[in-house]
Structures are given as structure tokens and as C-alpha cells.
Amino acid sequence: MALKIAVQMDPIEKIKIAGDSTFALMLEAQARGHSLHVYGAEDLTLCDNHLTARMRSAHVRDVVGDHVTLGGSERFDVSAFDVVLMRQDPPFDLAYITASHLLERVHPRTLVVNDPAHVRNAPEKILVTEFPDLMPPTLISRDRAEIEAFRAEHGDLVMKPLYGNGGAGVFKVARDDLNFNGFMDHFAGIAREPWMIQRFLPAVHAGDKRIILVDGVAMGGVNRVPAAGDIRSNLVRGGAAESTDFTPREREICERIGPLLRERGLIFVGIDVIDGNLTEINVTSPTGIRAIKRLGGPDLAVPVWDAIERRLG
């Protein structure tokens, strides 16, 4: 049965299709005969508890520079769609949170992927703390005394914004780093939220592994190696993608967290693992599908849509 799919995303005309997981999901949906419409989170309107959005029909093709044909803009009842893919990129800010509240008005009658309430309640650097024994030593705080004590205990640290994304604002701070007070002042001036501070893992130079779980099951991964002179492995920050297999420890991590993800309706999730340490659980708009396929792995858009169709019964 053909499904009506609405994709809440950043402007499709501007995406880089070679690495865009949302585009991979759209290609697979279209191949299955499903129809596609796109819109931005800012296009949502709630009036008398009735959710609508101004959308455009979309026909996609895997051609750089000519990847989409869009129809005219029309206002649609969001509940008239079978599935909404909530795929706009972070930052996880009040606009993101508001969009999750609005989409709750149609979910689960219209299946929202991932479940908007659990996306809101499980930002990447918060959900992961439910598994402290799988993580490196981690502190979430703004308290200078707590941070200094953590630094004294663990030495070299990684400091990052709690609601940041894409490697922005991530710093390594050495035990005797003279920039420490400057970093503290910088963070205090740009955000009111706490920061995530973790013990630095030197093995990050060998790679930060992104593992994709579909409905709680590990399906594929890619090792992301930081560029020379950087600790950030994000591909958008110059990290290099390598094919990889799962270690026994990584399988253990996935088996531990999988049931929770499945229970909370988090169908498409990407986790980050460094040297057997779980560092983040990405539920907002995880990436990695196209890199895994490009390196000879499976096309994980297929099991994602299989899982969605199973949920629809």
C-alpha cells in the first residue's frame, strides 16, 4: 500500500545529497511507491488544536545538482499523512522543542519518526547518561568548582555544549591547559545550559565509530577518523569515513540500549563509540546511511522503512 510521507527537514534544495541520510530515506520511500512532501518546522501551524503545514510535493533522484523536483506550496492537514519524518538538523533549541510538541498532536495516529515526545525527552547528551557503566567518566554541570574537581581527578578533558551538534564548540582541555579559564568564560557567555565534560579518550585519533540502530538493532557502522590536528571526527568537520566491523564490546553496548530505544519509539538512532566507550546517543536527526553504503555496507534506508511499515501494521 502506498503511503503518504511528509518530511520535516531543512531546505531540500540546499542539502548535500552524497552524505544526507534524509535524502537516502526519501529515495527508498519513493522506490517503494510512497508519495513525498517536504516542509520546514517553521511551516507548522496549530489552530484550534488542528495542525497544518505549508508543504511542497517532492520527487527525488540521486543526481548531484538536480536531485529534486518540487511542486507548488500548499497547506495540508498533517494528520492526513501516514508518516512524518522529523528530520530537521539541530540545534536542539526551543524551536526544536516546540516542533516536537506540535507533532505530538498527530502522533501516533500519524506515525512520527522518531517519536517526538521521546526525542524531546532524550537529547543526545542526556539519554546516554542512563548508561553510566558504558560511558567514559562524564560530568554535566556549569559549576566551576565541580568542573575543576573533575579536571583534577581525570586530567585531560573534552568540553562540549550540552545541546550542540556537528562538533561545533568542542574543545580538548589538557590537565595543565592555560586556556581553561578562557574556555570557562567563553562557554558561560554563549549559553545558559550546563556543559558536557568527559575524560579525554586518546583512542579518538584512531576513530569515533558511528553505529546505526534500527528499531533497537545494530545494523551497520562507519569509523570516522579525525583530520590531522583535530579531535573532532564529524564528517562535516573533515573527518574521514572508513568501513568497520563491530567489536564484542560494541555489540554489548547495542544489546544493552536496544530495548530502551525500541520501547520509546526511537526507530532510527545513531550512537557514537570511542574505544569501547559510549559517548552519545543521537535521536534527533542521525546521519551515516550514505557513508555506510558508499563503503560497501548495506543500504540502511531499507530496514528503516521496513521498521516503519511494521509499525503501521
N, C-alpha and C positions, 0 to 999 in steps of 0.2 A: 504494500500500500504506500503510495506516495505521501510524503509528509510535507507540511508547510513549516519551513525553518526561518526564524528571524535571528539575525546575528547582530548583537550589540558590540560594536567594535570601534576602533579609531578609524579615520577616513581610509577606505579601502584603496582609493586612488594613490595613496602615499606609501603603502606598505612595500617592503622588500620581499618579494614572494619566495626567494631562494631559501629563506630561513624562517618563514612565517607559519606557525602552527595553525593559526586560524584559517589561513588560506588552504592549508592541507586538509583541514576538516571540511571546508566548503567544497573542495574538489571531490572528495569522497561522497559527500551528501548528494552533490549533483549527479555523480556517476550512478547513484542508486535510484535516480529518478525523483529526488526530492526537490522542491522549489525553494529558492533562496531570496530573502530580503535582508537589507542591511540598514542599520541606523546607529546613531551615537547615543550615549547615555543622556546627553543634553537634549535629545529629541523626545524624551518621555514626558507625558503629561498625565496627571491624575486629577480627575474632576468628578466629584460625587462618587468617589471610590471606583471610578471606571478608568482603567489605564489604557492610554493610547500612545502611539508614537508615529512620528512622521518618518516613513521608510521609502526605500527605493528597491525595486527588484534588481537582482544581480545574476548575471551569467558569467562564470569564471572559466579561465583557460590558463594553462601553465606556459605562458608566453611572456617573457620579460618585456615590459613596456607596452604590452597590450593584453593585460591579464583580466580585464573585467569590462563588461558592458552593463551600464546601469539604466534603469527605467526612470520615469519621472517621479517626483516626490509626491507621496500620497499619505494621508493619515489612516492608520489601521488600528483596529482593536487588538491589543496584544494577546488577549485571551483567545483570539481566533486562530492562533498558531499552535501547532503541536509541540514545538520545541523552541526555546530561546537559548542560544549560546551566549553566555555572559563573558565576553572576551576582550573588553577594553583593557588596555595596559594600566597598571598602577601609575601614579602613586595611590596608595590606599588612604584616601583623604575623605573629607565629609561628602564630596560629590560621589565618590565610590560607595560610601556607606548609604547615602540617600538612594542611589540606584538599586542597591540590594533591598532596601525597604520597599521600594515601589514594585520590584519584581516579585516580592512575596505576595502581592495582591493577586497574582495569577498562578503561582506555583502552589501545589503540584498539578492542578488541572491542566495547565500548560507546563510541561517539564522544563525547568530552568537548570542548565548545566554550566557550572556546578550550583548545587542548592544555595540560593542567595543568603539564607539565614546562617548557614554554616560557613560560607565564605566570609561573611561579616564577623562571625564569632571566632574565626580561625585564621587570622592573618599569618603569613609565612613564618614570622619570627616569634609568634605566640604559641601556635598549635604545637610546634616542635618541642616546647618545654614540657609537654605532658610525658615525654620520654627521656628524662634526665640521664638515665643509665646508658643511653645510646649516643649521647652528645659529648662534646668536649666541655670542660668547666665553663659555665655561662652565667653572666650577670645581666639583669635588666634593671637599670637604675639611672637616676640623674644625680644621686647623692655623691658628692665629691669624695667624702670620707670612705664610703663603701667602694667606690671605684679605685681609690688609691690603695685600700687594703687588698682588693682583688689583684691589683697590679703587683703589690709586694709579694703576694703568695704565688702568682702564676708567671710573673716575668713578662715576656713579650705578649702583646695583646693585639686583637683585631677589634676596632671600634667601628660601628656602623649604625646609621639611623634605623630606629625600630620599624618604621614604615617606609623605608627607602626601597629602591628597586634598581635592577640593572647594574649593580656595582657602584652606583653614584654615592659619594660621601663615605666610602670605605677606606679606612686607614690602618696600617700596621703601626703600633706604638711599641717601641722597644722598652725594656725594663728601665734603662737609663736615658730614655729619649728626652732631649731638652725641649722638644716641641709639645710635650704632654699638656702643659698648661695652656698653650695656644690652641690645641685641639679641643680642650675642655671649654674654653671661651668661645671657640667657633661653633661648637655644637649647641651651647647654651643660647647663642644668639640667633640660630636659624630654626629652632624648633622647641616646642614646649613638652614634647613627648620624652619618655626615657630613651636611653640608647641600649643597644645590644652590645655587650662586650664579651668576647670569648678568648680563651687561651689560644695563642697563635699556633697553628699546626704547620711546621716546616714542610711536611709532605705535600702541601698545596702546590709546590713547584713541580711536582710530578703529575698533578691534575686534580681537579674538582669534578667528581662524577655526577652527572645528571641522570637520574633513573626515572623513567615514566611508569607510573602505576595506573592501570585502567580498572576501575571498579574494585580497587584494592589489591590487584595482582600485578606484580612487576612484569613488564612486557618488553623492555628494551632500555638501552642506555647509551650515553656518549661521554667520553672523558674529555674534559675541557682544560687545556693546558695554558696557564697564563703566558702572556708575552714577556719577553726579556725585560727585567726591571720593574715588573708589576706583580702584585699578589692576586689581582682580580682575574678570574678565569672566564667571566662572562663573554660570550662570543661577540656581543656588541661593544665590548671593551678591548677587542683584539685577541681574545683567547682563541686557541687553535683546537679544532674538534678532531678527536681520534676515536676509532672503533674500540670497543671494550667488551669484556665479559663480566659477569657478576662473581664476586668472591663469596665464600661461605658467610662471612660477616655481613655482607650487603644483602644476601638472601635472608639472613636472620632479621635484619632491620626491616625489610619489606614485609616479612611474615608477621612481625610484631605490630606494625602500624596499619597493615592492610584492612583488618576487620573494622577498625575505627573509621577509616576513610569510607568504606562501603556503607556502614551504618549511617553515616552523616550525608550521604548523597553526593560525595566528592568523587565523581566519576573519572575525571581527568586531572591527575596530580603529578607534579614533578618534584622529586626530592633531591637534595644536594648532599653528597657524602665525600668526605676527605679522609683518606687513610682509615677507613672503618668508623668514622665519626659522622653521625647525622647532624647537619648544621642548619638546614631549612626544610620546610615542607611547603611547597608552592601550590596554592589552590586558586589564586585569583586569575591569572592568565598564563599558565605554564607553557614553556616552549620546549623544543627538542625534536619534534616529529620529523621535520625535514632533514635535519642533520643526521639522525639515526638512519633514515632511509638512504641518504646520499652515501653513507659509509658502508652500505651493504646490508644493513639491518632491515627489519620488517617495516612496512608502512603502518604505523600505529594509529593512523586515522581509521583504519578498518576495524580493529577491536573497539575503539571508542564508539563508533556508530553501532556496532553490534551490541554494546552495552546499553546505549540509549534506546535502541529498538526493543531490547529485552525489557527495559523499564516501562516502556509503553505497552508491553503485553501483546 
